Amino acid sequence: MKLAGANAIRYFSQPESGRAGLLIFGADSMRVALRRQEVIAALIGPDGEAEMRLARMSGADLRKDPASIADAMKAQGFFPGPRVVFIEDATDGQAAVVKNALADWREGDACVVVTSGSLGKTSALRKVFESHANAYAIGIYDDPPSREEIEAGLAKVGLREVGRDAMADLMALARDLDPGDFRQTLEKVALYKFGDSAPLTPADIAVCAPATIEAEVDDVLHAAAEASPDAIGPLMRRLEGQGVTPVTVSIAAMRHFRALHGAASAKGGPAEGMARMRPPVFGPRRDRMLRQAQDWGMHRLETAISVLTDTDLTLRSSSHAPAMAVMERALIRLAMLNRR
C-alpha cells in the first residue's frame, strides 16, 4: 500500500506492529537514511541492534544470495522482541526476490525494511510494496519539512514550549538546511535550553543556528552599516591578525548590503523583505539588519553597493595599493555615507 502525507510522517515514529514490510525511497539519500533510522528504532527499540534483532544486508548481497532475505526473516534470535531485516540500496533487480519473501511472510516473522533511490511509478520494486496488502511504500521528496514534522522533531529532543516567532524561524531554517544539519541544530537548541522551562525564542535559535558569516566579519559590517567609523579600524586590525583576507571582507560586505537593499526595496516593506531573506536571518541579528535597512533606505543602499563594487574591482586588479587599507577605507566611506 502507498502511504503519504501526515500518515507517512506519523508511521515513521509510530509504526504499526504486524506489518510485513516497508519501502522507503527517494533521491535524497540523507533524508531516506534519517527516516529509515527513525522507523527501525521505533520498531525494535533502542536495544534492538545490541540484542541482534536487526539483520542488515545490501541490495548487492541479496543479488548474490537471494535466499538470505527469507533466512533472516524467519530466523529466531536469542532475545525476544520484534525483529527487522534491513535491505539497503535495493533496486528493481531485487524486486522478484523481495516479492517472494513478502509472499512467504507470516505473523512473528521479521519486518522487512527496504531503502532505495528515486523510483518511478513503473518501478517493479515500488509495485511490490504498493500492491501488497500488508506492506507500505513511502516516497521521500525534497519538499521542506512541514510544521507537523518540525513539531515532532522538537518533541523528540524534549522541546514543547515554542513561541510563534521561534516556530517561524525554525520553519525558515528547515527550508535552507540539509535534514541532517537541521536535526543537529535541533539537538543543539535542546542542549542550550536544558533546564530552562521558558518558551523557545528567536534569540535561542540565533545562538544555535549555523552562522553564515563569521562573527568578527559581522562586527565590522555592522559598524559600517550603523555609522560607526571609529570602530572599523580596530576591527580590521583584528581580522587581519586572524588571517582574514580583504577579498573575504569584500564578499561578506557585498552580501550584507545586498541583503539590506533587498529588504529595503521589498514591496511589503523592509520587515517583509527580511522575512523572505535566504538564507534566513534570526533573532537579534535580524532585528539589527531590519533597523539598518530602514535607516539606509533603498537609494542610499544602491550607492553603497556601487562603492563596494568599485572596491572589489580594485582589490582584484593589479593595483599596488595595500588591499586591507583599500577595504578599510571603503567601509569607513560607507559609515560616513550613512551619517549624512
LOTORSE-557563 format. One line per 8 residues: for each residue x, y, z of C-alpha. Coordinates in steps of 0.02 Angstrom, whole numbers. Layout:
N
X Y Z; ...
// end
This chain:
340
0 0 0; 54 177 -32; 72 293 118; 96 481 104; 74 648 193; 40 659 378; 4 472 389; 178 433 324
259 554 446; 167 475 593; 209 300 535; 397 331 546; 385 369 732; 238 254 771; 244 106 651; 108 -24 658
157 -193 726; 120 -343 618; 165 -263 452; 265 -369 332; 373 -233 258; 410 -53 217; 494 26 66; 571 199 87
631 277 -75; 691 447 -132; 828 542 -222; 900 620 -64; 996 480 22; 1013 581 184; 825 605 201; 796 421 165
929 368 291; 856 478 429; 682 408 404; 749 231 398; 842 256 562; 686 328 642; 568 188 592; 690 47 634
721 123 806; 533 134 832; 508 -47 777; 643 -135 880; 678 -8 1017; 843 67 1075; 920 -102 1121; 863 -196 966
1027 -192 872; 1128 -238 1027; 1011 -385 1053; 1041 -440 874; 861 -412 821; 918 -314 668; 988 -402 515; 1073 -292 385
1110 -329 203; 1134 -231 44; 1049 -248 -123; 1212 -319 -191; 1216 -451 -52; 1038 -501 -94; 1083 -517 -278; 1224 -638 -235
1120 -738 -110; 932 -723 -144; 889 -843 -3; 969 -732 130; 814 -622 149; 700 -769 185; 826 -846 307; 844 -681 402
657 -652 402; 619 -822 479; 768 -834 596; 732 -832 783; 855 -739 893; 909 -771 1072; 823 -611 1135; 634 -592 1125
554 -445 1037; 512 -382 863; 643 -404 727; 689 -310 569; 778 -361 410; 852 -204 333; 899 -205 148; 996 -51 92
1008 19 -85; 892 -107 -165; 845 -89 -349; 716 -159 -466; 836 -304 -494; 792 -370 -320; 603 -343 -340; 563 -526 -377
663 -590 -227; 581 -464 -109; 409 -506 -180; 433 -692 -145; 493 -655 32; 343 -544 71; 225 -676 -1; 300 -802 121
290 -683 271; 193 -746 422; 146 -670 589; 300 -668 701; 424 -650 557; 540 -501 548; 478 -342 464; 570 -309 300
628 -128 284; 698 -84 113; 779 79 57; 807 133 -121; 846 285 -227; 724 376 -337; 593 257 -407; 469 299 -544
286 248 -546; 327 98 -656; 464 34 -539; 449 -153 -507; 512 -136 -328; 389 3 -291; 245 -101 -363; 291 -246 -248
256 -142 -92; 114 -35 -161; 17 -190 -216; 48 -288 -55; -98 -288 68; 16 -290 221; 163 -179 169; 189 5 140
286 109 13; 334 287 62; 418 411 -54; 535 541 21; 543 701 -80; 642 863 -67; 495 964 0; 538 1066 156
479 990 320; 302 1030 369; 256 1111 534; 200 941 598; 370 865 558; 462 1007 645; 349 991 798; 383 804 802
571 838 793; 557 964 934; 458 843 1042; 588 708 1011; 725 818 1086; 612 873 1229; 560 1046 1168; 373 1076 1181
357 1259 1227; 394 1354 1065; 343 1533 1033; 259 1582 870; 407 1685 809; 527 1545 855; 424 1419 755; 428 1536 604
617 1545 618; 632 1356 632; 524 1331 477; 635 1454 380; 790 1365 442; 720 1195 393; 698 1256 214; 881 1305 200
973 1167 292; 1002 987 246; 896 868 351; 1047 806 448; 1107 983 485; 932 1034 539; 919 887 658; 1088 931 733
1029 1110 755; 875 1049 850; 988 945 962; 1099 1097 994; 945 1200 1038; 887 1063 1158; 1056 1062 1245; 1056 1252 1253
883 1251 1332; 919 1108 1452; 844 1150 1621; 761 1307 1552; 571 1294 1555; 542 1461 1466; 468 1450 1289; 593 1440 1146
630 1612 1071; 709 1676 909; 861 1730 1012; 887 1550 1069; 883 1490 889; 1002 1627 834; 1131 1565 960; 1123 1386 894
1090 1411 708; 1239 1385 590; 1324 1551 556; 1326 1613 377; 1462 1744 411; 1596 1740 545; 1553 1844 696; 1710 1951 679
1669 1997 499; 1490 2031 553; 1554 2156 681; 1644 2264 554; 1496 2256 434; 1377 2315 570; 1498 2456 612; 1493 2514 431
1305 2497 418; 1272 2586 582; 1382 2740 551; 1521 2692 674; 1680 2733 577; 1788 2740 734; 1758 2555 766; 1809 2498 593
1999 2521 608; 2024 2413 765; 1908 2278 696; 2002 2272 532; 2168 2254 626; 2095 2107 721; 2031 2024 561; 2200 2049 478
2286 1969 627; 2170 1819 612; 2216 1795 430; 2052 1855 355; 2085 1922 180; 2019 2087 111; 1927 1993 -27; 1835 1890 106
1780 2051 192; 1729 2124 23; 1622 1973 -21; 1539 1974 150; 1508 2162 140; 1428 2146 -32; 1317 2006 30; 1267 2107 183
1224 2266 90; 1134 2173 -49; 1028 2090 85; 988 2261 159; 944 2325 -14; 830 2177 -47; 740 2210 117; 728 2398 89
660 2378 -88; 531 2242 -47; 352 2283 -95; 284 2247 77; 419 2348 164; 585 2303 248; 504 2187 376; 426 2079 240
586 2083 138; 686 2025 289; 563 1882 320; 590 1819 141; 779 1829 150; 877 1674 103; 974 1611 193; 862 1664 337
921 1783 472; 872 1753 653; 847 1838 819; 939 1997 867; 1039 1997 706; 879 2003 604; 812 2147 709; 978 2238 688
981 2216 499; 800 2271 489; 844 2434 576; 991 2457 459; 882 2432 305; 756 2557 371; 892 2686 413; 981 2673 246
835 2665 125; 841 2590 -48; 930 2733 -139; 1075 2755 -18; 1098 2566 -16; 1117 2571 -206; 1257 2698 -181; 1337 2584 -51
1333 2436 -170; 1415 2544 -303; 1556 2588 -182; 1582 2405 -138; 1582 2354 -322; 1720 2481 -361; 1817 2421 -209; 1803 2239 -261
1868 2282 -435; 2016 2373 -358; 2056 2225 -245; 2056 2106 -392; 2154 2221 -507; 2343 2246 -522; 2337 2397 -406; 2485 2414 -287
2380 2495 -151; 2377 2397 14; 2224 2287 -4; 2169 2291 178; 2185 2480 183; 2078 2493 25; 1943 2385 106; 1951 2482 268
1935 2648 176; 1781 2585 84; 1696 2532 245; 1734 2700 325; 1658 2786 173; 1501 2684 197; 1492 2727 381; 1511 2913 340
1383 2899 200; 1251 2841 322; 1289 2988 438; 1230 3115 310
// end
